[in-house]
Structures are given as structure tokens and as C-alpha cells.
């Protein structure tokens, strides 16, 4: 690791002030990606601003037809929360399949979406469920938040406070995990509800998480796995690495989408 | 440098450390608690699993400064040579280890599994829960048996499974 100065602010305003005062500062949430990145010297922040003691960033609450989850809420807490299991079971399941148990005890929702790793799980849930990202200054639709590879609409000094997930409809997440890293080789979060169908694909696209418009249209007309026959993503737009080619990932994304649709149907929904 | 105070295996510890120190380095290099192992150092293998405020974490993926004020439990804190923890006894009884390198992490993960899933976790549950703990010797079969037996012996009621 390169040297850094460590800060542990106890209010949101002081966390923000530290970001403003130190141009190369980085926020530390659960650290399950950041610490590995620091160890490999792939990042060299001048300052680390640990959000662990900032009040108001953890917890889950149902407010009307939305479930609000604090940015510093750990994956394990989301997956085990009776509130989440009842209101958005697909989200609880997704959280319960991130990394492994020890990673889930540290990793956070806010950290995951701020990093916007192209193979992370939570971005797919945010896009698929039409979530709103709440920061210290504004509310952004998930569709406006994820901009590309490790890129979001966050300003350098902006802090995610919570994510608001609308409740309603039916959803499922199917993921083909890399057996070593547990990251998605391809993951499909499918939602069907009032207003149509959303299909969010993670792990595959070169620009990170994206909505698969053609699949959404086909499923809106006929919500069955068979409706996706003949539809294919372009392998040239997909990630190609030692784990799989672009064509492989394009195919896998289709398979995961069909599985997610099948799971929704099995549970006896729409 | 940063001064921090935390509790390790029940004893309060105050140390002044470089900010970059990992929790596993604090334990091994500064406190000489070398039962916690470093296998991969990339948070894949789980040999460094310890409990932080009651939940399993990979000590190679936590900065020591993040553990300020926390309660850490390592393999040295769960039992003694004379009085093995039920999970340790189960690993011995069921031959849940060969070279032993992964064992401290396996035991800490096993105790964590028992505390969340109660006294009778089924085999698929234990196998899924061990996703983050690698063993290169045993093929996992006896580790799974040992964790099931250890969980039974711990007798944690399943009502605390989702607490």
C-alpha cells in the first residue's frame, strides 16, 4: 500500500469536508474491494475517509411503497433482514450471493454501487428495480447513476446516504458466478410489474451494468423464457478476458435472463 | 501512525501502528497471535478468518484502524489445549484437517455458521457457507461433517439464526 492518512469522521458534514479539503481522498465503506485495490497499489488515495462511524447510514426501513436501505448496510444484514425478505425477496437473495459470508459481513450496498464494478451484483438490482440513489445532496434514478466501467454520476465530494427500492411487482436474479471470485460472469435481474418489464445485465457488458432493451420488449409482449428465443446480445460489446470470451458472456447473459424469468413464473406470479 | 484500542480475545490492547497495517498483521506481527494464517492475502482463501464484533471477517481485508473499539476473537481465544472448543473437538473427532493450514479459518467460519444457522445446518448449507474458505487437502467432506457435529455440540438454538 502507498501511505495515506486515515480519518474516522462521526458526522456526514465532516466526512464531506474531508473530501473537499483533500482532492485525492477516497471514501472507505466496507473496504472489500478498496483494501484489495490498495494492497495491489492500484490506487493511491492521499486520505481514506472511513464512513463506519457516520450516523444515519445504516439500517433498513419500509416507507410506504419503498424500501430504504442505508448505504453502509452490510450485504449480510440485507440478506438476513425479514423486512427485505418480505418486501423484495429477490434483493435479499442477491445480497446473500455476493462474495462469501465473511465478505458479506463487511461489504456494503453504498460501496458496491459507488465502485460500479462491471461484475458487481447490486448495480443490476438497482437498475432492475428502478431504485433511486439518495446522496447528501440529491436523488438520482439508477438509470442516471451508472455511467460506465467503474464510473457513476457521483461528484468527487458526493456521498451516498441510502438507496430507495420501490416495492411491488415480481423479480428474480440469476447469476453465473466465477467459481474463484464469486463475481458474476453474467447476471440478470428481471423485474415485471406495473409499467412493464426490466432486464438488467451485469458481469457481461464492457460498459458495466446495462438494460437489455430487446429482451424487455419481448418479455413485455410474452413473459416466458421462450419469448427470448432468437434474441442475442452482441459479443463484441461484452467483456472478454481469461474467464470467457465476449460471445460466451453474451450467450450466458441470455441463459441467466431466461432462468430469472423461469424463476418468477415458478413462484406463481404474473 | 495511528493509536488504537481494541479487545482481542477478551483483553484490551492499545497499539500505535502505521495506518496501512492490516488486522491480520496486527494479530500476527504485533500481538504474535500466529494461529490466524495468511494463505492468499487476496481475501479468497479464508485462512485469516477471525470474528469482529461477533461476525466472521477476513482479517487480510480489514485495516487494523477499522477495528478501533471492536472485539476481535481469534482461534487462540476460542479454546485451549486442555479444553477445546466444541468446534475444535469436532474437527479432531471427524478428521476435518490434514495439513492444518486452513483449520483456524475453518473453525472460525464453522462457529460463525453455527451461530447463524443453529445446531443442525444441512450439508448444502454448510458447503455453501464455506465458499470463502479453501482447503487443499481434505476435499471438504470431513470439514463439512465436523462443522455439522460442532454445531450440534454447540447447541445454539436456531431462533438466533437471523439475529
Interface residues (C-beta under 8 A of the other chain):
Chain A: X1 X3 X4 X5 X6 X8 X28 X31 X32 X35 X36 X38 X39 X48 X50 X52 X76 X80 X82 X99 X100 X101 X102 X103 X105 X106 X180 X181 X182
Chain B: X2 X18 X19 X20 X22 X41 X42 X43 X44 X46 X49 X52 X55 X56 X57 X58 X61 X62 X63 X65 X66 X68 X109 X112 X113 X116 X129 X131 X132 X133 X162
